[in-house]
Amino acid sequence: MKPVLDFLQVIFSVVLILLILMHSGKDAGLSGAFGVGTGEGPFGGGSLVEKNLNRWTVLFAVLFLINTVVLIKVS
């Protein structure tokens, strides 16, 4: 059980880091390369993409937190 949870923790960590880097900030960060905040680029409209990006980030943050608590309880 613990190796599976460890593997999931690594996956959640990597995905969460990538999602956070895709958020646009003051400098438009990494998301500017993909057109996330501009409304142009391969992903289409900016506001819907930002909403979905926020939802995915929150989802993976919650999954990461739950998995962390379970790993602490198992150890």
N, C-alpha and C positions, 0 to 999 in steps of 0.2 A: 504494500500500500504506500509506504513512504517513498520508494523510488518513483512511483507514478506522480505523487504530489510534488516531488522535487522537479520532475520533468515539466509538469504543468506550471510550476512557479517560474521556471526559466522562460517558457513560452509566453506567459503573461507579462513578464518583465520586458522582454524584447518588443512585443507588440505595443505595450504601453509606452515605451520609450519612443517608438516610431510614430505613434499617434500624437504624442505630445510635441514632437519635433515638427509635425505637419501643421500645427496650429499657427495662425498668423499672429504676429505680435506687432510692436511698433515698427519694426524693420521689415515686416512681412516674411521674415525667416525662411525656413525651408519650404513652407507652403506656397511662397511666391513662385517657386520653380514649377509647381504643378497647377497654378492658377486657381487655388482654392479660394482666396479672398477677393479676387478681381472680377469674377463673373465671366472670365474668358478662359480659354485653355481647353484641354481634353475633357474636363469634368462638367462643363456647362455652367449653370447658375451658381453664384457664390453663396447666397444665403442658405439654400437647402443643403449644400455640401457642408457648410459650417455647422449647421444644426446636426446633421448626421455625424460629423466628425466629433462634435461634443458628446453626442449620445454614445458613440462607440468608446470614446475615452472614459466616460463615466462608467460604462459597463465593465471595461477591462480593469479599471481601478477598483471597482467593487469586487470583481472576481479575484484580483490580486490580494486584496485585503482579507477576503474570506479564506482563501487558500493559505495565507500567512497564519491566520488564527488556527486553522486546522493543523497545519504543520507544527505549530507550537504545542498544541494539545497532544499530538501523536508522539512527539519527542519526549 
